[in-house]
Amino acid sequence: MDNSAREIVFTDSGCNFCDTAFKSLDEVNQDKDKLNDVIRQIFKDSRGYDCLIGLSGGVDSSYALVKLVERGLRPLCFSIDNGWNHEKADENIMKLVEGLKVPFFRYTIDLNKFLKLQGAFMSAGLKNIEIPTDHIIMAASLELADKYNIKWIISGGNVATESIMPASWGYNARDLVHIKDVYKKITGKKLTGLPTCSLLKWNYYKWVRGIKTFYLLDYLDYNRSKAIKELEEKFGWKDYGEKHCESIFTWWFQNYYLFEKFGIDKRKAHLSSLVVSGQITRDEALLELQKNPVYPKIGLEEKVKKYPRREHEEFKKDSYDLVAKLIRYART
């Protein structure tokens, strides 16, 4: 980690990110012996399906699903197609669903409306243009859990590989007011027709419906490389590359948009998380960072270069052109 994260403070042990990460790792390690208690509670709360899990085709959610089934749980699996799924990711999902014989639901959204929302965030020149995807996944998860009376949502999120991520590199995807405001300012229209979750609705799901999120991988000795090897051997699962690159747009966003427009290299946070959890060495991480980020071209690269950093007033004028290109790419 370096000064590209404005909140960094260097300490005797490294930096404030390392200190926080080590603390989080200690906390989850202390809770590992509670896994069986949580599993028993999930069974107790079951009213049909034991739990809900979203699948991206990535290693984290894939491995979490395998470990759920190994413990006898009956999950309802789902995925959301936002037009950007890597073909390997879709193949991985089906290999797991068919291999484990678990029920699977493909949640469909209005692709045109979603891409217009993505285009609005990009045209506004914001850092976190992944907010539309992240928010819709959250909203759809809670909606499905409520619909099928499921009390436990299983997340592939974990401290072992995600302990470090500067807040200054993005913004919270839960803020629906922010999402609606961005869309209104850029398009002049009200956002409708997509799954969303307000703060009031989120609290309803949590406190009235009693829906909980469980981070299963934090209760296991989770090693990303070993998980990939196990998935490959048992299910013919295929590695797609870097973290979160199961989505073509996320891959482009991380390795091109943030890098070129804001000088942010998210690999630094991803690799740092692996360093502090002992999965790679610092020298290995530094060697990886010497390579230029690899990204898929989606036809918007010149516009990002034309309006670097926060100079995006002219970028806004390209809103509809951006959306048109996003739609064309996603459909092909």
ChimeraX attribute file (.defattr): number of C-alpha atoms within 10 A of each C-alpha:
attribute: neighborCount
match mode: 1-to-1
recipient: residues
	/A:1	23
	/A:2	12
	/A:3	9
	/A:4	15
	/A:5	17
	/A:6	11
	/A:7	13
	/A:8	16
	/A:9	12
	/A:10	15
	/A:11	11
	/A:12	7
	/A:13	8
	/A:14	11
	/A:15	15
	/A:16	17
	/A:17	24
	/A:18	21
	/A:19	15
	/A:20	13
	/A:21	22
	/A:22	18
	/A:23	13
	/A:24	16
	/A:25	17
	/A:26	11
	/A:27	13
	/A:28	17
	/A:29	14
	/A:30	11
	/A:31	12
	/A:32	15
	/A:33	12
	/A:34	10
	/A:35	14
	/A:36	12
	/A:37	9
	/A:38	14
	/A:39	17
	/A:40	11
	/A:41	13
	/A:42	21
	/A:43	17
	/A:44	10
	/A:45	17
	/A:46	16
	/A:47	13
	/A:48	13
	/A:49	21
	/A:50	23
	/A:51	27
	/A:52	24
	/A:53	25
	/A:54	26
	/A:55	28
	/A:56	24
	/A:57	30
	/A:58	26
	/A:59	25
	/A:60	23
	/A:61	21
	/A:62	24
	/A:63	22
	/A:64	23
	/A:65	28
	/A:66	17
	/A:67	15
	/A:68	18
	/A:69	14
	/A:70	11
	/A:71	10
	/A:72	11
	/A:73	18
	/A:74	20
	/A:75	23
	/A:76	22
	/A:77	20
	/A:78	20
	/A:79	20
	/A:80	20
	/A:81	15
	/A:82	20
	/A:83	21
	/A:84	18
	/A:85	19
	/A:86	18
	/A:87	13
	/A:88	16
	/A:89	24
	/A:90	18
	/A:91	15
	/A:92	26
	/A:93	22
	/A:94	17
	/A:95	19
	/A:96	22
	/A:97	20
	/A:98	12
	/A:99	13
	/A:100	14
	/A:101	12
	/A:102	14
	/A:103	13
	/A:104	18
	/A:105	12
	/A:106	12
	/A:107	15
	/A:108	12
	/A:109	17
	/A:110	13
	/A:111	16
	/A:112	16
	/A:113	16
	/A:114	23
	/A:115	22
	/A:116	22
	/A:117	26
	/A:118	21
	/A:119	28
	/A:120	27
	/A:121	23
	/A:122	26
	/A:123	27
	/A:124	22
	/A:125	23
	/A:126	20
	/A:127	21
	/A:128	18
	/A:129	26
	/A:130	19
	/A:131	23
	/A:132	23
	/A:133	18
	/A:134	13
	/A:135	20
	/A:136	21
	/A:137	18
	/A:138	17
	/A:139	18
	/A:140	22
	/A:141	23
	/A:142	26
	/A:143	18
	/A:144	17
	/A:145	22
	/A:146	15
	/A:147	9
	/A:148	14
	/A:149	19
	/A:150	25
	/A:151	23
	/A:152	24
	/A:153	23
	/A:154	22
	/A:155	19
	/A:156	21
	/A:157	17
	/A:158	18
	/A:159	21
	/A:160	26
	/A:161	23
	/A:162	17
	/A:163	24
	/A:164	24
	/A:165	18
	/A:166	17
	/A:167	11
	/A:168	12
	/A:169	16
	/A:170	15
	/A:171	16
	/A:172	12
	/A:173	18
	/A:174	20
	/A:175	15
	/A:176	17
	/A:177	10
	/A:178	14
	/A:179	19
	/A:180	16
	/A:181	15
	/A:182	20
	/A:183	21
	/A:184	15
	/A:185	13
	/A:186	20
	/A:187	18
	/A:188	10
	/A:189	11
	/A:190	11
	/A:191	18
	/A:192	10
	/A:193	10
	/A:194	17
	/A:195	16
	/A:196	23
	/A:197	20
	/A:198	13
	/A:199	12
	/A:200	9
	/A:201	15
	/A:202	19
	/A:203	14
	/A:204	13
	/A:205	19
	/A:206	15
	/A:207	11
	/A:208	10
	/A:209	16
	/A:210	15
	/A:211	20
	/A:212	17
	/A:213	16
	/A:214	18
	/A:215	15
	/A:216	24
	/A:217	23
	/A:218	21
	/A:219	20
	/A:220	18
	/A:221	10
	/A:222	20
	/A:223	16
	/A:224	17
	/A:225	11
	/A:226	11
	/A:227	16
	/A:228	18
	/A:229	14
	/A:230	15
	/A:231	20
	/A:232	14
	/A:233	11
	/A:234	12
	/A:235	16
	/A:236	15
	/A:237	24
	/A:238	19
	/A:239	18
	/A:240	18
	/A:241	11
	/A:242	13
	/A:243	20
	/A:244	17
	/A:245	24
	/A:246	24
	/A:247	24
	/A:248	20
	/A:249	26
	/A:250	21
	/A:251	23
	/A:252	21
	/A:253	22
	/A:254	24
	/A:255	22
	/A:256	23
	/A:257	27
	/A:258	22
	/A:259	16
	/A:260	18
	/A:261	20
	/A:262	17
	/A:263	13
	/A:264	19
	/A:265	22
	/A:266	20
	/A:267	18
	/A:268	18
	/A:269	21
	/A:270	19
	/A:271	24
	/A:272	27
	/A:273	25
	/A:274	22
	/A:275	19
	/A:276	21
	/A:277	19
	/A:278	12
	/A:279	18
	/A:280	15
	/A:281	15
	/A:282	15
	/A:283	10
	/A:284	11
	/A:285	17
	/A:286	13
	/A:287	10
	/A:288	14
	/A:289	14
	/A:290	8
	/A:291	8
	/A:292	9
	/A:293	16
	/A:294	13
	/A:295	17
	/A:296	14
	/A:297	13
	/A:298	14
	/A:299	12
	/A:300	14
	/A:301	13
	/A:302	8
	/A:303	12
	/A:304	19
	/A:305	13
	/A:306	13
	/A:307	16
	/A:308	16
	/A:309	18
	/A:310	13
	/A:311	11
	/A:312	18
	/A:313	12
	/A:314	13
	/A:315	19
	/A:316	19
	/A:317	13
	/A:318	17
	/A:319	20
	/A:320	16
	/A:321	13
	/A:322	23
	/A:323	22
	/A:324	15
	/A:325	16
	/A:326	22
	/A:327	19
	/A:328	12
	/A:329	14
	/A:330	17
	/A:331	10
	/A:332	7
